[in-house]
Amino acid sequence: METLFIAFGLVLRPEILAVILGATVFGIFAGAMPGISATVAVALLVPITFFMEPVAALAAIATAVAMAIFAGDLPGALLRIPGMPASAAYAEEAHEMTLKGKGGTVLMTALICSVLGGLAGTAALAFSAPLLAEFALEFQYYEYFWLACIGLSTAALVAASSPVKGLVSLSIGLLLATVGLDLISGQPRFTFGTLSLMEGIHFIPVMIGIFAVAEVFRALIHPPRPDARAARVQKIDFAESFRTIWRYRGNVGIGSVFGTLIGALPGAGSDIAAWVSYGYARKRSKTPEKFGTGHPEGIVAASASNNAATSSTWVPSLVFGIPGDSVTAIVIGVLFLKGLEPGPNVFIENAPLVYSIFVSFFIANLFLIPVGYIAIRAASQLLKVSNRILMPIILIFTMVGAYAINNSTMGVVVALVAGIGSFLMQENDYPVAPLILGMVIGTLLEKNFMQAMIAQQGDLTAFFGRPIAATLGIITILIWVVPVTAAARKWRRKQPDMAQDQNTGTPGEAVE
């Protein structure tokens, strides 16, 4: 506790609070711009951190990430264009609520859940960071393989209304994840002799195309009536937001726990945490048929989860020097620049500095409430802008974002092709969310499967040879088998009824 009080003293200084406030505004702006991921936002901050002391530099990065994750919800809800990959899990759900005139309310609900999830994740980390890091270190190829399988299984939950079409979409995403050099042999796959495809297809340009470019096409081909568009701009109903959060308070807790645990696993991050939380919320819901029609239940869980994960991704980075995600990979570089070496001794030699990061997350989440509210009020004005002005601006910004990923025109081409494909898929009722999920998790799945097979010389039983791996494997198999078994039983029960209906005729019925 004494270390925690010292950390509060390090952060609660006027110059540090000013840095946090500036990073708050920057993070909100960066997160709301499609194509500028949290990683890009942090990369833009790094040159500025050269001139800061360690506490200020780490506080700025922590704050910008926390803000950017929430800000990705703004274009996702209002325009169905998620600003962050972590927002893609529930962007369509939030947009459906906007179409019902509840855009401001759903964003306020997401804001409060983000703050609650962020505070819960930060509090858990402040007291259990070494324990979580030790648990995360137990994960090897086998555990990550099963975790990826569980993540992919959420695709069936996301597309429960049409599992077959959801599986087709997921398969396309997995196929796109294989483009580029083979992770093990280094052989090019599906590159067709194009050098730009050697490094693979980055999922950010694909996400931009699937949501942003497709939305531009949709607005041009199926333009909404001006009066209908203006009707979507509605005042924020605070009472409804708080009622929703209270009604689904269990989902807030589950999302926070999932986010904290999944974020602590190296390579997982807030993207996977949001998908898993949304899928689990649908699985345990009493009204799963409402998901996808503008239902807040999944939004509450996922928005709490992705913000909780933003802080827990720092655990393996600080304690073992293992990046939790791409953002914390940059953080490790900043730590070395400041003369600090991540590792097991960091909690002994620089404990106040480490805890100052958690204090920064705590303060940043409190700052998020007023700044996020202002951002919601400002962003809602977008719906009052004519499509003739708004859509070209969106297209320009998204193309710049697609180009900036690798400074290559291939990103622009990928975004345009993905946009056309996404528009055609959605016109034929194919869900696009599983495609993104397949791309995000596909690389993780293949990499860990191949490494496990090489390490064990092709012995598949190794995936059940460790306690954690065996537990995750059994859970995964149950997720796959139980729904199929339940469907088979339901079909068998229907067979006698159908046979009886066929043998029973009604008076006056013609028999052919």
N, C-alpha and C positions, 0 to 999 in steps of 0.2 A: 504493500500500500504506500510505503514511503516513496518508492520509485515512481509510482503513479502520480503522487502529489508533485514531485520534482518535474515530471513531464508536463503537468498542467502549467507549472510556472514557466517552463521553456516556451510553451505555445501561447499562453495568455499575455503576450506582449504586443504593444500597438503595431510594431512593424510586422510581426508574424500574422496578426489578425488582418492587416491590410493586404498582405500577400494572399491569404486565404480568400478574402473578398474578391480580389482581382482574379484569382484562379477560378472562383465560382462563376463569375460573368463569362470568362473565357470558355470554361467547360460547357456552360449552357449553350453558348453560340456554336461551339464545335460539334457538340452532340446533336444539335438540331439540323446540321447540314449533312444530307445523305452523302456517303462516301468518305467522310472524315471520321474515321473510327477513333476509339479511345486511344489506340496505339499511335495514330497519326497526331492526335492532339498532344499526347505526351512528348512525342518526338519534336514537335514544334516548341515545346516548353524547355527542352534540354539546353539549348544555347543560352537561355535566360538564366537557368539555374547555375551556370558557371560563376555568376557574380553573386550568388547567395550563399549564406552559411548553410550547413547541412540541415538544420531543423527547418529553415524556410524553404529550401529546395524540395525536401521530401513532403512537406505540408502542401506545397503548390501542386505537386504531382498527384498526391492522394486526393486533394480537393477536386482537381480537374477531372479525374477519372470518375469520382462519385457523381459529379454534376452531369458529365457527358452521358452516363448510363441512363439517367432519368430523361435528359433532354431528347434522347432518341425516341421517346414516346410521343413527342409533340407532332412531328410530321407523320408518324405512324398512325396516330388517331385521327388527325385532321385530313390527311391526304392519302392515307394508306401507303406511305413511303417511310419505312422505319429508318431513323437516323443512325441507329446502331444495330449490329447483328443480334445483340441481346434483346432488342425490341421486336425482332421479326417473329418471335414465337406467338405473340398476341396482337400484332399490328392489325390484322384483319378483324379480329374480335372487337378491338377498340374502335376501328373505323365504322363497323356496323352500328355501334352505339352512337357515333357521331351522326350517322345518317338518320338516326331516330331523334336528333336534336339534343343529344346528351354529350356532346364533345367536351365542353368545359367540365362537366361533372365527372366523366370518366377519367379525364386528365388529373383532376383534383384527387380522385380516388387513388390513381396510380402514384401521385406525388406523396400522399400520406403513407401509402403502403411502402413506397421506396424508402421514406424516412424511417418508418418502423423497422423495416428489414435491415437497413443500414445500421441503425442503432443497436438492434439485437445482435447482428453479426459482429459489430465492433466490441460490444460488451462481452460476448462469448470469447472473442479472440484475446481481449485484454487479460482474461483470467485463465485461458486454456491454450494459448498459442503453442507452447512447447509440446503439450500433449497431442494437439492436432497435427503438428508437424511430425511427431514420432509415428502417429497412425498413418499419415500420408506416405512416409518413407517405406512402410511395409508393402506398398503397392508396387508390383512388378508387371511384366508383360501380361501375365495371365489375368490379373485383376483389372487392368486397363482394358483388356479385350472384352471381358464380361461387362464392364461399365459402359463401353461403347455399344454393346449389344442391347443393354437396357435402354440406352439413349435412343437407338434406332427403333426400338419397340414402341416408343412414344409416337412414332409416325402413324401407327395404326389407330392410336387414340385421338391424335389430331384430326385424322381423316376418317373418323368412325362412321360417318354417314355413307361413305363409299370406300371401303377398305381396299378393293381391287384397284381403283383409280389412285388411291393413296400409295399403294405398293408400286404402281407404275411410275409415279412421280418420284418416289424414294429411289427406285432403281436408276432413273435418269441422273439423280444427284450423285449416287455412288459411282456411276459410270464416268461422270465429269471429274470426280475426285481421283480417278486413275490416270488422267491425261498428264503427260510429262515423263520425267525420268523415273524408272522403277526405284522404289525406296531402298531396295537391297542390292540388286544387280547393276543399277545405273543404266539399264537399257531404255531407250525412248519408247513410249507407248502412245498410240493415237495422236502423234504429232504431225503426221503426213508431210514430213520433211520441213516443217516450219520451225525455225529456230526460236521464235517467240513463245512457242508452246512447250519448249523443253523444260521450263520451270513450272509448268502446270497452269491450270486455270484457277486464279485466285477467286475465292467466293465473294469478295466484296464487289467487284464489277458485276458478277452474276446476280447478287442481291440487288444492286442498283437497277439492273435491267429488269429483273422479275417484278420489282415493286414500282420503281420510279418511271422507267421508260414505258412499261405496260400501262401505267396509270395515265401517262400522256396520251398514248394511243386510245385508251378507253374514253378519255375526256373529249378527244377529237371526233371519235366515231359515234359515241353515245353521250353527247353533251347534256348535262343536267339543266333543267329549267332554272332561270335566274331566281325565281321566287322560292323554288325548292332548295337551292343552294344557300340562300340567305336564311332559310328557316333552320339550318343546322347550327347557326351561331346562337347559342343560348347562354344565359347567365349561369354561373356556377351555382349549383344547388349543394351547399355545404351539408345541409341536413341529410340529403339522400346519400352523399358520399360517406358520411359517418355511419348511417344506417347500414349501408352496404358492407363497410369494413367490419362493423359489429356482427352482422349476420354471418359473414364468412371469416370470422376472427381465427378459426381453426386453420384456415388456409394461409393466413398471414404467418402463423407460427410454423406451419409445415414448410412454407416457402423459405422462411428465414433459416430453418434448420438445414434444409436441402442446400441452400445457397452457401451456408457456412461450411458444410462438410464437403460438397463438391468443389467449391472454390479452393479448398485447401489441398486438393489433388493436383499435382503438377500437370499442366497441359489441359486441364478441364475448363476452368474459367466460368464467367457469368453467362456465356452463350448457352452452354450445355445445361447449366443450372436452371435457366429460364425454361428451356424445352422440357426438361424432366419434371419440373414443378407444374407446368401447365398440363402436361400429359397426366400426371398423377392426380391433379385436381379434377380432371375430367373423369378419370377412372373411379374415383371415390364419390363423385357427385350423385345426388339423387335424381338430378334432371340433366343427364349428359346430352340429351337431344337438343338442349338450348344452346350448347356450345357452337360457336360459329355464326350465331344469329344476333350477336350483340349482348352477350351475357357476361356479367362482371366477375363471376366466380373464379375463372382461370386467370383473369387479369390480376386479381388480388394476390394470388399465389406467386405468379411469375414475376411481377414487379417487385415484390418483397424479396424474392430469391436472387434476382440479378444484382440488386444493391448489396445484399448480404455477402454475395460472392466477391464483390470488388475488394473488400477488405481482407477476406480470408486467403485470397491469392497471394498476399504478401508473406504468409507464414512460411512456406517452403523456401521462398527466396531469401528471407532474413535468416532463418535458422540453419539451412543447409546449402544455401547458394544455388538452389534449383529453381529456375523460373516457374512461377505458377501459371503464367500466360505471357503473351508478347509484351504487355505493359510492364510487368515486373522484370522481364529480361532487360528492358531499358533501365529500370530502377537499379538493378545490380551494377550496371555500368556507371550510373550516377554515384552509387555508394563507393565504388573503387576510385572515382575521380575525387571524392571527398576524403580519401584516405581511410575508408572504412571497409573492412573485409567481412562479408557475410559468412556465417558459420555458427557452429554450436556455442562458441564463446561470446557471441554478440550480446546475449542476454546478461552476461557477466561483465564484460568490458564496457559496453555502451548501452546498458539497460534503459537509462532515461531517454536516449535518442530513439530507441525502438518504441518505447511506450508513447513518445511524442507523436509518432505516426498514428497510433490508435486514437490519441486525443484529437489529432487533426481530423481524422475521419468523423469523430463524434461531433466536433464543432461544425465541420462541413455539412453534415446532415441537418444540423439545426439551421444553418444558413440557407439550406435548400428550401425551407418552408417559405420564407418571404420572397426569395429570388425566383423560386419555381412558380409561385403564384403570379408574380409579375410577368414571367415568361409565358404562362398559359394565357393571361389576358392579352398579351401582345400577339401571340401566335394565332389566337382565334380570329384575328382580323384578316388572316390569309384567305378565309372563306368568303370574304366580302370582295376580294379582287376578282376581276373577270378572268375567265379561262384563257382568253386571247392574250392576256398579259402574263398570267401566272405560269401557265404550262411552258412557254418558251424559256422563261427564267429558270424553272425547275430543270428543264432539259439541259440548259447550259451548265448549271452548277453540277448536275450529276455527271455530265461528260467530263468536266474538269476533275471531279473526284475519281472517276474511273481511270482517267489518264494518270493521276497523281500516285496511284498505288505502286506502279513500277516505272513511271515516266515512259510509258509505252502506249502507242496507238492500239496495241492489241487489247488493252483494257477497254477502250472505247468500242472496238468491234465486238468484244465479248458482251458488253452491256447492251448493245443494240440487238444482237442476235438473241440474247436471253430475253430481252423485252418483247420481241416479236413472238418467240416461243411461249413466253408466259401469257401473253394476250390470247393466243390461240388455245392454250390449255384451259384458261379460265372461261373462255367462251364456250368450251365443251365440258365444263364442270369438273375439270381436273384440278385438285388442290395443289398449290405451289409450295406451301410450307414444308411438306416432306422432302421436296427437292433440295431446299436449303439445308435441312437437317442432314440429308445424306452427304452433302458436300462437307459440312462441318465435321461430321463424325467419321466419314469414310476413311480419311487418311489415318486417323487415330486407330481405327479398327484394323486396317491392313498392316500398318507398321507394327503394332504389337503382336498380331497373329504371326507374321513372318519372323519376327525376332524370337518369339517363343518356340516356333517350329525349328529354327536353326539351333537355339540353345538346347533343345531337348531331342534333336535329331528326328523330328517328325512324330514324336510320341504325343498323341492327343490326350492321353490320360493326365498329362502334366497340368492341364487346365483345371483339374479337380484335386491336384496334389497338395495344395496349400489351404489352410482353413478359410481364409478370407475369399480366395478364389472359388473354393467349393461352395461357399454360402452364396456368393454372387451368381455362380453358375446355376445353382438350384433355383434361385429366384428368377433368373432369366428364363429357364425352361418352363417354370410354372406360368410365367407371363405369356409364353407362347402356347402352352398346352391347355390351360384352363379355359380360355375363351373358345377354343376349337371344340373342346369336350362339351362345354355348355351348349354351343350351337348344335352339335351333333345330337345331344339329348333332346333339345327343343324340336329338332327336325323329326326325330323318331316319335315323339309324342304327337306330332301333327299327322303322321301317316295314318293311324287308325281313324282319326276324325275325317281325313280327306276321303278315305275309302268308304266310310259310312255315308258321307255326303253324296258320293258318286252312286251308291246303291239305293239311296233314298230319293225318290222323285216327288214332285208336287203335282196335284190335280191339274189336268189340262196341259201338262208339259209334253212337248213333242219329243219323240225318241227317234234319233236318226240311226 
